Amino acid sequence: MQRIRIWLWAFGVYMSVATTITFSQFILEEAFQTTMFSSWPAGDVAAWGVVKNSLIIMKSINRTLKIVTYSVGWIQPLGFVSYRAYSQSADAYILALKTKVLTNEPNLFVGEEIELKFSIKMISKDKKGKSFTNFKQIFVEVGSSTTIGDVIDTKGVLRKIEGRLVLKPS
């Protein structure tokens, strides 16, 4: 009888801890979804500043979810697998939404490091060398033998120089 009581007590403690952790993950998931849902009407009316703000909030929530999941989420293995997958899909949504905002209003990213696949639409030469441009007046300064139609992966800080957006690769 004593063993049964000890087992029930231990099981009760485990369930309390596991439920507390999983409930916290659930609330973080709901917070992410509420923010995601709020970005939809803002995108529909092209309020890209509001959408970008939603991106910042979603990244913060997802970072917190990852911390909880990877530090103590393992205590409930099924919850760990589920919330790890949710966090990975949240990363994919954040990337897609960031791409949408960058495509529609790149000025919102001036001063920030961005990473993008860059499809060359036009090549121009100036005293600094070649500049490549794609959508929405973004220019990339690189000194390669890239031609129109090529797609390059690039990462750098977006700057506004002489009225145009320039991505200086890092």
HUPE-V316260 format. One record per pair of residues at least 12 apart in sequence whose ideal C-beta (glycine too) atoms are under 10 Angstrom apart, sorted by the first residue. I is the first residue (numbers start at 0). GAP is how many residues later the second one is. D is the distance in Angstrom with one decimal. If there is no record, write none. Layout:
# HUPE-V316260
i->I gap->GAP d->D
i->I gap->GAP d->D
This chain:
# HUPE-V316260
i->13 gap->61 d->7.8
i->13 gap->62 d->9.2
i->14 gap->61 d->9.5
i->16 gap->55 d->8.4
i->16 gap->58 d->6.3
i->16 gap->59 d->8.8
i->17 gap->54 d->9.5
i->17 gap->55 d->9.6
i->17 gap->57 d->5.4
i->17 gap->58 d->4.3
i->17 gap->59 d->9.6
i->17 gap->60 d->9.9
i->17 gap->61 d->7.4
i->18 gap->57 d->8.2
i->18 gap->60 d->9.6
i->19 gap->52 d->9.4
i->19 gap->55 d->9.6
i->20 gap->47 d->6.9
i->20 gap->48 d->8.9
i->20 gap->50 d->9.5
i->20 gap->51 d->5.3
i->20 gap->52 d->6.2
i->20 gap->53 d->9.4
i->20 gap->54 d->5.9
i->20 gap->55 d->6.3
i->20 gap->58 d->7.2
i->20 gap->59 d->9.4
i->20 gap->62 d->9.6
i->21 gap->46 d->9.7
i->21 gap->51 d->7.9
i->21 gap->53 d->8.8
i->21 gap->54 d->5.3
i->21 gap->56 d->9.0
i->21 gap->57 d->4.5
i->21 gap->58 d->9.3
i->21 gap->60 d->9.0
i->21 gap->61 d->8.1
i->22 gap->56 d->9.7
i->23 gap->40 d->9.2
i->23 gap->41 d->9.0
i->23 gap->44 d->5.9
i->23 gap->45 d->9.9
i->23 gap->48 d->9.0
i->23 gap->49 d->9.2
i->23 gap->59 d->10.0
i->24 gap->39 d->9.7
i->24 gap->40 d->6.4
i->24 gap->43 d->5.8
i->24 gap->44 d->6.4
i->24 gap->47 d->9.6
i->24 gap->48 d->6.4
i->24 gap->51 d->8.8
i->24 gap->54 d->6.4
i->24 gap->55 d->9.0
i->24 gap->57 d->8.4
i->24 gap->58 d->4.7
i->24 gap->59 d->10.0
i->24 gap->61 d->8.3
i->24 gap->62 d->9.3
i->25 gap->53 d->8.8
i->25 gap->56 d->9.9
i->25 gap->57 d->8.5
i->25 gap->60 d->9.9
i->26 gap->34 d->9.8
i->26 gap->38 d->9.7
i->27 gap->33 d->5.8
i->27 gap->34 d->8.2
i->27 gap->35 d->10.0
i->27 gap->36 d->6.0
i->27 gap->37 d->4.4
i->27 gap->38 d->9.5
i->27 gap->39 d->9.7
i->27 gap->40 d->6.9
i->27 gap->41 d->9.0
i->27 gap->55 d->8.2
i->27 gap->58 d->9.1
i->27 gap->59 d->9.1
i->27 gap->62 d->9.8
i->28 gap->32 d->8.7
i->28 gap->33 d->9.7
i->28 gap->36 d->7.0
i->28 gap->53 d->9.2
i->28 gap->54 d->7.2
i->28 gap->57 d->5.9
i->28 gap->58 d->9.0
i->28 gap->61 d->8.6
i->29 gap->31 d->9.6
i->30 gap->26 d->8.3
i->30 gap->27 d->9.0
i->30 gap->29 d->9.6
i->30 gap->30 d->5.1
i->30 gap->31 d->9.8
i->30 gap->33 d->8.9
i->30 gap->34 d->8.9
i->31 gap->25 d->8.6
i->31 gap->26 d->5.8
i->31 gap->27 d->9.8
i->31 gap->28 d->9.6
i->31 gap->29 d->4.7
i->31 gap->30 d->6.3
i->31 gap->32 d->9.5
i->31 gap->33 d->7.1
i->31 gap->54 d->8.2
i->31 gap->55 d->8.9
i->31 gap->58 d->5.8
i->31 gap->61 d->8.7
i->31 gap->62 d->9.5
i->32 gap->25 d->9.5
i->32 gap->28 d->9.5
i->32 gap->53 d->9.7
i->32 gap->57 d->9.3
i->33 gap->20 d->9.9
i->33 gap->23 d->9.5
i->33 gap->24 d->10.0
i->33 gap->27 d->9.4
i->34 gap->18 d->9.3
i->34 gap->19 d->5.3
i->34 gap->20 d->8.9
i->34 gap->21 d->9.5
i->34 gap->22 d->4.9
i->34 gap->23 d->5.1
i->34 gap->24 d->9.9
i->34 gap->25 d->9.4
i->34 gap->26 d->6.7
i->34 gap->27 d->9.9
i->35 gap->18 d->7.3
i->35 gap->19 d->9.9
i->35 gap->21 d->9.5
i->35 gap->22 d->6.4
i->35 gap->25 d->9.6
i->35 gap->54 d->8.3
i->35 gap->57 d->6.6
i->35 gap->58 d->9.2
i->35 gap->61 d->8.2
i->36 gap->17 d->9.4
i->37 gap->12 d->8.0
i->37 gap->13 d->9.1
i->37 gap->15 d->9.4
i->37 gap->16 d->5.9
i->37 gap->19 d->8.8
i->37 gap->20 d->9.8
i->38 gap->12 d->5.0
i->38 gap->13 d->9.2
i->38 gap->14 d->8.8
i->38 gap->15 d->3.9
i->38 gap->16 d->7.5
i->38 gap->18 d->9.2
i->38 gap->19 d->7.9
i->38 gap->54 d->9.4
i->38 gap->58 d->6.4
i->38 gap->61 d->9.4
i->38 gap->62 d->9.2
i->39 gap->14 d->9.2
i->39 gap->57 d->9.8
i->41 gap->12 d->6.8
i->41 gap->59 d->10.0
i->42 gap->54 d->7.9
i->42 gap->57 d->6.9
i->42 gap->58 d->8.2
i->42 gap->61 d->8.5
i->45 gap->58 d->6.7
i->45 gap->59 d->8.0
i->46 gap->58 d->9.6
i->47 gap->52 d->8.6
i->47 gap->53 d->5.2
i->47 gap->54 d->9.3
i->47 gap->55 d->9.7
i->47 gap->56 d->5.5
i->47 gap->57 d->3.8
i->47 gap->58 d->9.5
i->47 gap->59 d->9.0
i->47 gap->60 d->6.0
i->48 gap->52 d->8.9
i->48 gap->56 d->7.6
i->48 gap->58 d->9.8
i->48 gap->59 d->6.3
i->49 gap->51 d->9.9
i->50 gap->46 d->6.8
i->50 gap->47 d->9.3
i->50 gap->49 d->7.6
i->50 gap->50 d->5.3
i->50 gap->53 d->8.6
i->50 gap->54 d->8.6
i->50 gap->57 d->8.9
i->51 gap->45 d->8.9
i->51 gap->46 d->8.2
i->51 gap->49 d->5.2
i->51 gap->50 d->9.2
i->51 gap->53 d->7.8
i->51 gap->56 d->5.0
i->51 gap->57 d->8.1
i->51 gap->60 d->9.9
i->52 gap->55 d->9.6
i->53 gap->40 d->9.6
i->53 gap->43 d->7.6
i->53 gap->47 d->9.3
i->54 gap->38 d->9.7
i->54 gap->39 d->6.2
i->54 gap->40 d->9.8
i->54 gap->42 d->5.8
i->54 gap->43 d->5.7
i->54 gap->45 d->9.7
i->54 gap->46 d->6.8
i->54 gap->53 d->9.6
i->55 gap->38 d->9.9
i->57 gap->32 d->6.8
i->57 gap->33 d->9.7
i->57 gap->35 d->7.5
i->57 gap->36 d->5.6
i->57 gap->39 d->7.8
i->57 gap->40 d->9.7
i->58 gap->31 d->8.9
i->58 gap->32 d->9.1
i->58 gap->35 d->5.9
i->58 gap->39 d->9.1
i->60 gap->26 d->9.8
i->60 gap->29 d->8.1
i->61 gap->24 d->8.9
i->61 gap->25 d->5.8
i->61 gap->26 d->9.6
i->61 gap->27 d->9.9
i->61 gap->28 d->4.6
i->61 gap->29 d->6.7
i->61 gap->31 d->9.1
i->61 gap->32 d->6.8
i->62 gap->24 d->9.1
i->62 gap->27 d->10.0
i->63 gap->23 d->10.0
i->64 gap->18 d->6.5
i->64 gap->19 d->9.3
i->64 gap->21 d->7.4
i->64 gap->22 d->5.3
i->64 gap->25 d->7.5
i->65 gap->17 d->8.8
i->65 gap->18 d->8.3
i->65 gap->21 d->5.3
i->65 gap->22 d->9.5
i->65 gap->24 d->9.2
i->65 gap->25 d->9.2
i->67 gap->15 d->7.9
i->67 gap->19 d->9.7
i->68 gap->12 d->9.7
i->68 gap->13 d->9.3
i->68 gap->14 d->4.7
i->68 gap->15 d->5.7
i->68 gap->17 d->8.7
i->68 gap->18 d->6.4
i->69 gap->13 d->9.6
i->69 gap->14 d->7.9
i->69 gap->17 d->9.1
i->72 gap->14 d->9.8
i->94 gap->20 d->9.3
i->97 gap->16 d->8.2
i->97 gap->17 d->9.5
i->97 gap->18 d->9.4
i->98 gap->15 d->9.8
i->98 gap->17 d->7.5
i->98 gap->18 d->9.2
i->101 gap->12 d->6.6
i->101 gap->14 d->6.9
i->101 gap->33 d->8.8
i->101 gap->34 d->8.2
i->101 gap->36 d->8.5
i->101 gap->56 d->8.8
i->102 gap->13 d->9.3
i->102 gap->31 d->9.7
i->102 gap->32 d->5.9
i->102 gap->33 d->6.7
i->102 gap->35 d->9.7
i->103 gap->31 d->9.3
i->103 gap->32 d->7.6
i->104 gap->31 d->8.0
i->105 gap->29 d->8.0
i->105 gap->30 d->5.0
i->105 gap->31 d->7.5
i->105 gap->32 d->5.6
i->105 gap->52 d->6.9
i->105 gap->54 d->9.8
i->105 gap->59 d->5.6
i->105 gap->61 d->9.3
i->106 gap->29 d->8.8
i->106 gap->30 d->9.3
i->106 gap->51 d->8.8
i->106 gap->53 d->7.4
i->106 gap->58 d->7.0
i->107 gap->50 d->9.5
i->108 gap->29 d->9.5
i->108 gap->48 d->9.3
i->108 gap->49 d->4.9
i->108 gap->56 d->8.5
i->108 gap->58 d->9.4
i->109 gap->47 d->8.9
i->109 gap->48 d->5.4
i->109 gap->49 d->6.7
i->109 gap->50 d->5.1
i->109 gap->55 d->7.0
i->109 gap->56 d->9.8
i->110 gap->46 d->6.9
i->110 gap->47 d->7.0
i->110 gap->48 d->7.4
i->110 gap->49 d->8.6
i->111 gap->45 d->6.9
i->111 gap->46 d->6.1
i->111 gap->47 d->10.0
i->112 gap->42 d->6.8
i->112 gap->43 d->6.7
i->112 gap->44 d->5.2
i->112 gap->45 d->7.9
i->112 gap->54 d->9.6
i->112 gap->57 d->7.0
i->113 gap->24 d->9.3
i->113 gap->40 d->8.8
i->113 gap->41 d->7.2
i->113 gap->42 d->7.2
i->113 gap->43 d->7.8
i->113 gap->44 d->5.5
i->113 gap->53 d->6.9
i->114 gap->38 d->7.5
i->114 gap->39 d->7.3
i->114 gap->40 d->4.1
i->114 gap->41 d->8.3
i->114 gap->52 d->9.7
i->114 gap->55 d->9.6
i->115 gap->18 d->8.6
i->115 gap->19 d->9.7
i->115 gap->22 d->8.4
i->115 gap->24 d->9.1
i->115 gap->36 d->9.3
i->115 gap->37 d->7.8
i->115 gap->38 d->6.4
i->115 gap->39 d->7.8
i->115 gap->40 d->9.5
i->115 gap->42 d->9.6
i->115 gap->51 d->7.8
i->116 gap->17 d->9.3
i->116 gap->34 d->5.6
i->116 gap->35 d->7.4
i->116 gap->36 d->5.7
i->116 gap->37 d->8.0
i->117 gap->14 d->6.9
i->117 gap->15 d->9.0
i->117 gap->16 d->5.4
i->117 gap->17 d->9.2
i->117 gap->20 d->7.8
i->117 gap->21 d->9.9
i->117 gap->22 d->5.6
i->117 gap->24 d->9.3
i->117 gap->28 d->9.2
i->117 gap->32 d->8.8
i->117 gap->33 d->6.8
i->117 gap->34 d->5.0
i->117 gap->35 d->7.5
i->117 gap->36 d->5.1
i->117 gap->49 d->7.8
i->117 gap->51 d->9.7
i->118 gap->13 d->9.3
i->118 gap->14 d->10.0
i->118 gap->15 d->5.1
i->118 gap->16 d->8.0
i->118 gap->29 d->9.4
i->118 gap->30 d->7.6
i->118 gap->31 d->7.7
i->118 gap->32 d->5.0
i->118 gap->33 d->8.3
i->119 gap->12 d->4.8
i->119 gap->13 d->7.7
i->119 gap->14 d->6.7
i->119 gap->20 d->8.5
i->119 gap->26 d->5.8
i->119 gap->27 d->6.9
i->119 gap->28 d->5.3
i->119 gap->29 d->6.3
i->119 gap->30 d->4.9
i->119 gap->31 d->7.4
i->119 gap->32 d->7.2
i->120 gap->12 d->5.8
i->120 gap->13 d->5.0
i->120 gap->14 d->7.5
i->120 gap->17 d->10.0
i->120 gap->27 d->6.9
i->120 gap->28 d->8.5
i->121 gap->12 d->8.2
i->121 gap->17 d->9.1
i->121 gap->26 d->7.0
i->122 gap->23 d->7.5
i->122 gap->24 d->7.4
i->122 gap->25 d->6.2
i->122 gap->27 d->9.7
i->123 gap->15 d->8.0
i->125 gap->13 d->9.9
i->125 gap->15 d->9.3
i->127 gap->13 d->6.4
i->127 gap->15 d->8.8
i->127 gap->38 d->9.9
i->128 gap->12 d->6.9
i->128 gap->13 d->8.0
i->128 gap->14 d->4.8
i->128 gap->15 d->9.6
i->129 gap->12 d->6.9
i->129 gap->13 d->6.4
i->129 gap->14 d->7.8
i->129 gap->15 d->9.0
i->129 gap->16 d->7.6
i->130 gap->33 d->8.9
i->130 gap->35 d->7.7
i->131 gap->12 d->9.0
i->131 gap->14 d->6.2
i->131 gap->15 d->9.6
i->131 gap->16 d->8.7
i->131 gap->18 d->8.4
i->131 gap->20 d->7.7
i->131 gap->22 d->9.1
i->131 gap->35 d->9.4
i->132 gap->31 d->8.7
i->132 gap->32 d->9.3
i->132 gap->33 d->9.8
i->133 gap->17 d->9.3
i->133 gap->18 d->9.7
i->133 gap->33 d->9.8
i->135 gap->29 d->7.6
i->136 gap->26 d->9.0
i->136 gap->27 d->5.8
i->136 gap->28 d->5.7
i->136 gap->29 d->9.7
i->137 gap->20 d->7.5
i->137 gap->26 d->8.3
i->137 gap->27 d->4.8
i->137 gap->28 d->7.7
i->137 gap->29 d->6.0
i->138 gap->20 d->9.8
i->138 gap->22 d->8.6
i->138 gap->25 d->5.8
i->138 gap->26 d->6.6
i->138 gap->27 d->4.9
i->138 gap->28 d->7.0
i->138 gap->29 d->9.7
i->139 gap->12 d->7.5
i->139 gap->14 d->5.6
i->139 gap->16 d->7.8
i->139 gap->25 d->9.8
i->139 gap->26 d->7.5
i->139 gap->27 d->4.8
i->139 gap->28 d->8.2
i->139 gap->29 d->6.8
i->140 gap->13 d->9.9
i->140 gap->15 d->8.9
i->140 gap->18 d->9.9
i->140 gap->20 d->9.4
i->140 gap->25 d->6.2
i->140 gap->26 d->7.6
i->140 gap->27 d->6.0
i->140 gap->28 d->7.4
i->141 gap->12 d->7.4
i->141 gap->14 d->9.7
i->141 gap->25 d->9.4
i->141 gap->26 d->9.4
i->141 gap->27 d->6.1
i->151 gap->17 d->9.2
i->152 gap->16 d->9.8
i->153 gap->13 d->6.3
i->153 gap->14 d->9.6
i->153 gap->15 d->5.2
i->153 gap->16 d->9.0
i->154 gap->12 d->8.4
i->154 gap->14 d->6.6
i->154 gap->15 d->5.9
i->155 gap->12 d->4.8
i->155 gap->13 d->4.3
i->155 gap->14 d->4.6
i->156 gap->12 d->9.2
i->156 gap->13 d->6.8
